Amino acid sequence: MSDSWRQPRRLLLLAIGALTVFFLIAPTLVVVPMSFTASQSLTFPPEGFSLRWYQKMLTDPQWSTGFANSGQVAFLTAILSTVLGTLAALGMLRGRFPGKNAVNTLVLSPLIVPVIIIAIGMFTVFVRWKIAGSAIGLVLAHTSLAVPFVIVNVGTSLRTMDRNLELAAMNLGADPVQTFFRITFPIILPGVFAGALFAFLTSWDEVVTAIFLTTARFRTLPAEMWEQVRQVVDPTVAAGATTLLVVTTTL
């Protein structure tokens, strides 16, 4: 292909890519202006401008409690997933034991198994354990979904670091724990942080397992939105959706 055709071809590809991205995100962006409508119902284009639906989301006990519950569950999920995922990544890459490939497949399976199947299984087990409908149950369920993201991010950092640095530290008298916290952990910290971020986001806007594992007494913001959509649809749902979108995009 001649040089005269390369620039137009590149511009054409960029245009097609931009149109594709716009096509995918346009339905999501439509929700944003709808959340500022002054109308009593969801309308597009919005009628007038008002912040009343955000005020309702922050002051109505149902919505404000759901918002607080989502933050609490996501924060606890991020901490637990980061610890377990980091340890699992170290075990997968540094350890030698029988059935390593099978274990690796098992811990990463939530990435490919449909969430509805996981949710049904969690509900069945957690009902027997009597933790269904509690914050602990939802944190454990979200942790199982989030751990693979931590493993992938931390595992990538472990693969790219120079193993000779760890060996040098141990040759100088450092035990495995000292080597990890003084050498390994500072190097893989970006991967750990990225994994924690993905874990938080996985829990923050997760709705499928939340529908199965929450009750009227304990409900996250996505689950509350789902329940409101089934009953009374008002622009507060759009305000909640915009809040989820802003937090996710900002992080």
Kinemage of the C-alpha trace (Angstrom):
@kinemage 1
@onewidth
@group {chain A} dominant
@subgroup {mainchain}
@vectorlist {calphas} color= white
{ca met a 1} P 0.000 0.000 0.000
{ca ser a 2} L 1.401 3.412 -0.982
{ca asp a 3} L 2.132 6.097 1.583
{ca ser a 4} L -0.654 8.250 0.159
{ca trp a 5} L -3.238 5.698 1.314
{ca arg a 6} L -1.862 5.040 4.802
{ca gln a 7} L -3.061 8.254 6.422
{ca pro a 8} L -6.649 8.060 5.055
{ca arg a 9} L -6.807 4.387 6.036
{ca arg a 10} L -5.676 5.226 9.556
{ca leu a 11} L -8.254 8.009 9.836
{ca leu a 12} L -10.961 5.640 8.585
{ca leu a 13} L -10.037 3.039 11.195
{ca leu a 14} L -10.067 5.693 13.935
{ca ala a 15} L -13.485 6.892 12.793
{ca ile a 16} L -14.885 3.369 12.773
{ca gly a 17} L -13.426 2.752 16.223
{ca ala a 18} L -14.877 5.992 17.589
{ca leu a 19} L -18.324 5.192 16.170
{ca thr a 20} L -18.186 1.710 17.670
{ca val a 21} L -17.282 3.057 21.109
{ca phe a 22} L -20.032 5.666 20.879
{ca phe a 23} L -22.552 2.982 19.889
{ca leu a 24} L -21.586 0.896 22.929
{ca ile a 25} L -21.612 3.664 25.556
{ca ala a 26} L -24.400 5.895 24.223
{ca pro a 27} L -27.199 3.958 26.020
{ca thr a 28} L -25.267 4.365 29.274
{ca leu a 29} L -24.650 8.086 28.801
{ca val a 30} L -28.343 8.715 28.113
{ca val a 31} L -29.031 7.885 31.766
{ca val a 32} L -26.919 10.818 32.981
{ca pro a 33} L -29.105 13.710 31.732
{ca met a 34} L -32.224 11.761 32.701
{ca ser a 35} L -31.070 11.828 36.331
{ca phe a 36} L -31.299 15.648 36.355
{ca thr a 37} L -34.855 15.865 35.053
{ca ala a 38} L -37.508 17.832 36.889
{ca ser a 39} L -40.189 15.414 35.736
{ca gln a 40} L -41.737 12.780 37.983
{ca ser a 41} L -40.889 10.024 35.491
{ca leu a 42} L -37.967 8.976 33.335
{ca thr a 43} L -38.056 11.025 30.154
{ca phe a 44} L -35.587 11.813 27.415
{ca pro a 45} L -34.794 14.512 26.658
{ca pro a 46} L -35.164 15.587 30.304
{ca glu a 47} L -37.799 18.135 31.231
{ca gly a 48} L -36.122 20.973 33.111
{ca phe a 49} L -33.218 20.658 35.530
{ca ser a 50} L -33.354 19.471 39.107
{ca leu a 51} L -31.136 17.827 41.752
{ca arg a 52} L -34.118 16.505 43.702
{ca trp a 53} L -33.485 12.890 42.704
{ca tyr a 54} L -29.912 12.994 43.999
{ca gln a 55} L -31.242 14.553 47.189
{ca lys a 56} L -33.747 11.732 47.467
{ca met a 57} L -31.011 9.152 46.895
{ca leu a 58} L -28.958 10.642 49.737
{ca thr a 59} L -31.820 11.280 52.181
{ca asp a 60} L -34.301 8.468 51.541
{ca pro a 61} L -33.409 5.647 53.981
{ca gln a 62} L -33.790 2.943 51.343
{ca trp a 63} L -31.401 4.588 48.903
{ca ser a 64} L -28.898 6.020 51.377
{ca thr a 65} L -28.642 2.705 53.222
{ca gly a 66} L -28.095 0.885 49.933
{ca phe a 67} L -25.353 3.341 49.002
{ca ala a 68} L -23.624 2.851 52.378
{ca asn a 69} L -24.004 -0.931 52.169
{ca ser a 70} L -22.442 -1.000 48.692
{ca gly a 71} L -19.442 0.997 49.894
{ca gln a 72} L -19.002 -1.174 52.964
{ca val a 73} L -19.239 -4.459 51.066
{ca ala a 74} L -16.958 -3.242 48.261
{ca phe a 75} L -14.315 -2.024 50.724
{ca leu a 76} L -14.295 -5.278 52.709
{ca thr a 77} L -14.298 -7.287 49.482
{ca ala a 78} L -11.299 -5.345 48.180
{ca ile a 79} L -9.301 -5.995 51.359
{ca leu a 80} L -10.137 -9.694 51.604
{ca ser a 81} L -9.695 -10.304 47.872
{ca thr a 82} L -6.349 -8.508 47.805
{ca val a 83} L -4.947 -10.579 50.666
{ca leu a 84} L -6.225 -13.913 49.343
{ca gly a 85} L -5.438 -13.085 45.709
{ca thr a 86} L -1.887 -11.993 46.467
{ca leu a 87} L -1.203 -15.151 48.473
{ca ala a 88} L -2.772 -17.278 45.728
{ca ala a 89} L -0.678 -15.583 43.036
{ca leu a 90} L 2.487 -16.231 45.045
{ca gly a 91} L 1.493 -19.851 45.491
{ca met a 92} L 0.684 -20.307 41.806
{ca leu a 93} L 3.938 -18.801 40.559
{ca arg a 94} L 6.398 -19.656 43.318
{ca gly a 95} L 4.999 -22.902 44.700
{ca arg a 96} L 5.467 -26.435 43.453
{ca phe a 97} L 2.758 -28.936 44.374
{ca pro a 98} L 0.661 -31.676 42.729
{ca gly a 99} L -2.441 -30.513 40.892
{ca lys a 100} L -1.153 -26.975 40.453
{ca asn a 101} L -2.847 -26.530 37.083
{ca ala a 102} L -6.156 -27.815 38.443
{ca val a 103} L -6.005 -25.415 41.379
{ca asn a 104} L -5.140 -22.540 39.059
{ca thr a 105} L -8.122 -23.375 36.858
{ca leu a 106} L -10.405 -23.575 39.898
{ca val a 107} L -9.452 -20.202 41.379
{ca leu a 108} L -9.781 -18.485 37.994
{ca ser a 109} L -13.059 -20.192 37.073
{ca pro a 110} L -15.273 -17.252 38.211
{ca leu a 111} L -13.935 -15.377 35.180
{ca ile a 112} L -15.649 -17.782 32.785
{ca val a 113} L -18.484 -19.366 34.778
{ca pro a 114} L -21.775 -17.437 34.361
{ca val a 115} L -22.464 -15.323 37.435
{ca ile a 116} L -26.020 -16.642 37.712
{ca ile a 117} L -24.674 -20.145 38.316
{ca ile a 118} L -22.322 -18.889 41.013
{ca ala a 119} L -25.149 -16.906 42.608
{ca ile a 120} L -27.467 -19.925 42.773
{ca gly a 121} L -24.699 -22.066 44.257
{ca met a 122} L -23.805 -19.393 46.810
{ca phe a 123} L -27.438 -18.979 47.804
{ca thr a 124} L -27.861 -22.727 48.350
{ca val a 125} L -24.744 -22.989 50.497
{ca phe a 126} L -25.200 -19.742 52.429
{ca val a 127} L -28.768 -20.624 53.395
{ca arg a 128} L -27.396 -23.756 55.059
{ca trp a 129} L -24.675 -21.716 56.751
{ca lys a 130} L -27.294 -19.130 57.799
{ca ile a 131} L -25.348 -16.188 56.373
{ca ala a 132} L -27.628 -15.451 53.409
{ca gly a 133} L -28.957 -11.908 53.601
{ca ser a 134} L -26.003 -10.672 55.653
{ca ala a 135} L -23.034 -8.455 54.875
{ca ile a 136} L -20.651 -11.335 55.600
{ca gly a 137} L -22.338 -13.583 53.064
{ca leu a 138} L -22.281 -10.939 50.338
{ca val a 139} L -18.629 -10.084 51.048
{ca leu a 140} L -17.678 -13.746 50.728
{ca ala a 141} L -19.636 -14.085 47.492
{ca his a 142} L -18.105 -10.963 45.973
{ca thr a 143} L -14.664 -12.051 47.122
{ca ser a 144} L -14.987 -15.263 45.153
{ca leu a 145} L -15.768 -13.158 42.073
{ca ala a 146} L -13.007 -10.620 42.689
{ca val a 147} L -10.065 -12.845 43.669
{ca pro a 148} L -9.296 -13.877 40.051
{ca phe a 149} L -8.751 -10.225 39.089
{ca val a 150} L -6.240 -9.833 41.904
{ca ile a 151} L -4.459 -13.038 40.904
{ca val a 152} L -4.155 -11.899 37.292
{ca asn a 153} L -2.781 -8.457 38.196
{ca val a 154} L -0.410 -9.635 40.917
{ca gly a 155} L 0.683 -12.609 38.807
{ca thr a 156} L 1.609 -10.265 35.968
{ca ser a 157} L 3.754 -8.178 38.321
{ca leu a 158} L 5.449 -11.302 39.698
{ca arg a 159} L 6.273 -12.570 36.218
{ca thr a 160} L 7.909 -9.304 35.193
{ca met a 161} L 10.042 -8.779 38.317
{ca asp a 162} L 13.646 -9.966 38.526
{ca arg a 163} L 13.711 -13.103 40.710
{ca asn a 164} L 17.432 -12.544 41.340
{ca leu a 165} L 16.516 -9.695 43.695
{ca glu a 166} L 14.718 -12.144 45.981
{ca leu a 167} L 17.562 -14.645 45.786
{ca ala a 168} L 20.088 -11.948 46.621
{ca ala a 169} L 18.093 -10.904 49.689
{ca met a 170} L 17.893 -14.490 50.946
{ca asn a 171} L 21.627 -14.983 50.326
{ca leu a 172} L 22.244 -11.949 52.531
{ca gly a 173} L 20.342 -13.560 55.399
{ca ala a 174} L 16.724 -12.468 54.909
{ca asp a 175} L 14.072 -15.085 55.641
{ca pro a 176} L 11.105 -15.562 53.238
{ca val a 177} L 8.862 -13.171 55.177
{ca gln a 178} L 11.476 -10.409 55.252
{ca thr a 179} L 12.210 -10.975 51.565
{ca phe a 180} L 8.562 -10.599 50.682
{ca phe a 181} L 7.893 -7.397 52.614
{ca arg a 182} L 11.217 -5.680 51.851
{ca ile a 183} L 11.829 -6.800 48.261
{ca thr a 184} L 8.884 -8.517 46.582
{ca phe a 185} L 5.962 -6.498 47.912
{ca pro a 186} L 7.317 -3.015 47.029
{ca ile a 187} L 8.003 -4.221 43.470
{ca ile a 188} L 4.597 -5.825 42.914
{ca leu a 189} L 2.713 -3.053 44.763
{ca pro a 190} L 1.295 -1.534 41.528
{ca gly a 191} L -0.158 -4.939 40.622
{ca val a 192} L -1.556 -5.361 44.120
{ca phe a 193} L -3.129 -1.907 43.981
{ca ala a 194} L -4.609 -2.591 40.536
{ca gly a 195} L -6.025 -5.890 41.783
{ca ala a 196} L -7.584 -4.168 44.808
{ca leu a 197} L -9.126 -1.565 42.519
{ca phe a 198} L -10.648 -4.219 40.253
{ca ala a 199} L -11.906 -6.102 43.319
{ca phe a 200} L -13.605 -2.963 44.626
{ca leu a 201} L -15.245 -2.286 41.269
{ca thr a 202} L -16.338 -5.905 40.917
{ca ser a 203} L -18.266 -5.640 44.161
{ca trp a 204} L -19.389 -2.026 43.793
{ca asp a 205} L -21.762 -2.513 40.861
{ca glu a 206} L -22.414 -6.276 41.079
{ca val a 207} L -26.118 -7.059 41.021
{ca val a 208} L -26.716 -10.755 40.239
{ca thr a 209} L -25.399 -12.307 43.455
{ca ala a 210} L -26.705 -9.288 45.362
{ca ile a 211} L -30.241 -10.110 44.220
{ca phe a 212} L -29.908 -13.651 45.580
{ca leu a 213} L -28.054 -12.819 48.804
{ca thr a 214} L -29.695 -9.606 50.015
{ca thr a 215} L -32.974 -8.992 51.798
{ca ala a 216} L -35.157 -5.977 52.544
{ca arg a 217} L -33.087 -5.374 55.681
{ca phe a 218} L -29.731 -5.483 53.921
{ca arg a 219} L -29.588 -4.405 50.296
{ca thr a 220} L -26.847 -2.827 48.185
{ca leu a 221} L -27.380 0.060 45.775
{ca pro a 222} L -27.508 -2.115 42.599
{ca ala a 223} L -29.960 -4.474 44.304
{ca glu a 224} L -32.056 -1.510 45.443
{ca met a 225} L -32.105 -0.183 41.876
{ca trp a 226} L -33.244 -3.580 40.628
{ca glu a 227} L -36.034 -3.682 43.202
{ca gln a 228} L -37.157 -0.140 42.409
{ca val a 229} L -37.255 -0.851 38.674
{ca arg a 230} L -39.570 -3.777 39.336
{ca gln a 231} L -41.951 -1.637 41.407
{ca val a 232} L -41.904 2.110 40.793
{ca val a 233} L -39.639 3.622 38.162
{ca asp a 234} L -38.706 7.213 38.961
{ca pro a 235} L -35.593 9.256 38.109
{ca thr a 236} L -33.959 8.220 41.389
{ca val a 237} L -32.966 5.036 39.573
{ca ala a 238} L -31.150 7.159 36.988
{ca ala a 239} L -29.450 9.103 39.778
{ca gly a 240} L -28.265 5.847 41.345
{ca ala a 241} L -27.045 4.560 37.995
{ca thr a 242} L -25.167 7.802 37.338
{ca thr a 243} L -23.552 7.593 40.778
{ca leu a 244} L -22.359 4.055 40.081
{ca leu a 245} L -21.025 5.166 36.688
{ca val a 246} L -19.190 8.203 38.102
{ca val a 247} L -17.529 6.245 40.901
{ca thr a 248} L -16.489 3.432 38.556
{ca thr a 249} L -15.158 5.804 35.896
{ca thr a 250} L -13.302 7.921 38.456
{ca leu a 251} L -11.578 4.938 40.003
